[in-house]
Amino acid sequence: MYSQNCGPTMSDRSQFIQAVFKMPYKFGGRTKEGIDCWGLVLMAYKDLFDIDIPSYEETAWSVSNTTMTAEDIKSHLETSAPFQEVLEPQYGDFVLINILGNPIHIGLMMSGTHMLHISEKVGVAYEDIRGIKWKRRVKGFYRHNQMM
């Protein structure tokens, strides 16, 4: 489990990653039977850091919700959720990403440069946020208050 001094062990991280790669994508999913991008972050915070975060099942962010802007999401995260925007990502932060011009996808930072995320088309993926696919889409990085 997570502690301010050392965080989850490499064994904890490996076990979590192996388990997540076996999970299918399910819109609004929050269980091992299926997860979406927020479900992945929700599970990671609970399993790796012993931190409970809101599930947002009833308001799952999707491509169809084009009325939310990056500023709306940022405001919600900073006022209604226990997250703060940070400039330099680290393991355990989440990254907010534009899809089709809207900030509706998130990934879990596994290092300062790589994220773990899930999508309907690809499933679970481990990718470099500096690559051509993601570099221009990153809207921000967020860290839980308990990890500050």
C-alpha positions in Angstrom: 0.0 0.0 0.0 0.9 3.7 -0.4 2.7 5.6 2.2 4.1 9.2 2.0 7.6 7.8 2.3 7.7 4.9 -0.2 4.4 4.4 -2.0 3.3 1.0 -3.3 6.0 -1.6 -3.8 7.1 -2.8 -7.2 5.3 -6.0 -6.6 2.1 -4.2 -5.8 2.5 -2.2 -9.0 3.2 -5.3 -11.1 0.2 -7.2 -9.7 -2.1 -4.2 -10.3 -0.9 -3.8 -13.9 -1.2 -7.5 -14.6 -4.8 -7.5 -13.2 -5.8 -4.4 -15.2 -4.6 -5.8 -18.5 -7.0 -8.7 -18.1 -10.0 -6.4 -17.6 -12.3 -5.5 -20.5 -13.5 -2.0 -21.3 -17.0 -1.1 -20.1 -18.4 2.4 -20.3 -19.1 3.5 -16.7 -17.4 0.3 -15.4 -16.1 0.4 -11.9 -15.5 -3.3 -11.2 -13.1 -6.1 -12.4 -15.8 -7.2 -14.8 -15.2 -4.0 -16.8 -13.8 -0.5 -16.4 -13.6 2.7 -18.2 -10.8 5.3 -17.9 -12.1 6.7 -14.6 -12.7 3.2 -13.3 -9.0 2.4 -13.9 -7.9 5.4 -11.9 -10.5 4.7 -9.2 -9.2 1.1 -8.8 -5.5 2.3 -8.8 -6.1 4.8 -6.0 -7.9 2.2 -3.9 -5.6 -0.8 -4.6 -2.3 1.0 -4.7 -2.7 4.0 -2.5 -5.6 3.0 -0.2 -7.4 6.2 -1.2 -11.1 6.3 -2.0 -12.1 8.7 -4.7 -15.6 9.5 -6.1 -16.8 6.9 -8.6 -18.8 9.3 -10.8 -20.8 6.4 -12.1 -23.9 8.6 -12.7 -21.9 11.2 -14.5 -19.3 9.2 -16.5 -17.5 11.6 -18.8 -17.9 10.5 -22.4 -17.3 11.7 -26.0 -21.1 12.4 -26.1 -20.7 15.0 -23.2 -19.3 17.7 -25.4 -20.6 20.6 -23.2 -17.8 20.0 -20.5 -14.8 22.1 -21.1 -11.3 21.7 -19.6 -12.1 24.6 -17.3 -15.3 22.9 -16.1 -13.4 19.7 -15.3 -10.5 21.6 -13.7 -12.9 23.6 -11.6 -14.8 20.5 -10.5 -11.5 18.7 -9.6 -10.2 21.5 -7.6 -13.5 22.4 -5.7 -15.5 19.2 -5.5 -12.8 16.6 -5.6 -9.5 16.3 -3.6 -7.2 16.9 -6.5 -4.8 19.8 -7.4 -3.3 20.5 -10.8 0.5 20.0 -11.0 2.9 21.0 -13.6 5.3 18.0 -13.5 3.6 14.6 -13.4 4.8 11.8 -11.2 3.7 8.2 -10.5 0.2 8.2 -9.2 -1.0 11.4 -10.8 -3.7 11.3 -13.4 -3.5 13.0 -16.8 -6.5 14.7 -18.4 -6.6 14.3 -22.2 -8.5 15.8 -25.1 -10.3 13.4 -27.3 -12.0 14.9 -30.4 -11.2 18.3 -28.9 -12.8 17.7 -25.6 -11.1 16.9 -22.2 -12.9 13.6 -21.6 -10.2 10.9 -21.2 -7.8 10.3 -18.3 -4.9 8.0 -17.7 -2.9 7.1 -14.6 0.7 8.3 -14.7 3.1 5.3 -14.1 6.1 7.6 -14.2 6.8 11.2 -15.2 6.4 10.2 -18.9 4.2 7.1 -19.2 0.6 6.5 -18.6 -1.7 3.5 -18.2 -5.1 4.0 -19.6 -8.1 2.1 -21.2 -10.3 2.9 -24.1 -13.0 1.1 -25.9 -11.0 0.7 -29.2 -7.6 -0.3 -27.7 -8.3 -1.7 -24.3 -5.6 -1.2 -21.6 -2.5 0.4 -22.9 0.8 1.7 -21.5 1.9 4.7 -23.5 4.4 7.6 -23.6 2.6 10.9 -23.2 5.4 12.6 -25.1 4.7 10.6 -28.3 3.0 12.1 -31.3 -0.4 10.5 -30.4 -0.7 12.2 -27.0 1.7 15.2 -26.8 -0.8 17.8 -28.0 -3.8 16.3 -26.3 -2.6 16.5 -22.7 -4.7 19.2 -20.8 -3.2 18.8 -17.4 -1.9 16.6 -14.6 -3.7 16.2 -11.2 -2.5 14.9 -7.9 -4.6 13.8 -5.0 -4.3 16.0 -1.9 -3.1 13.0 0.2 -0.2 12.6 -2.2 1.0 16.2 -2.0 
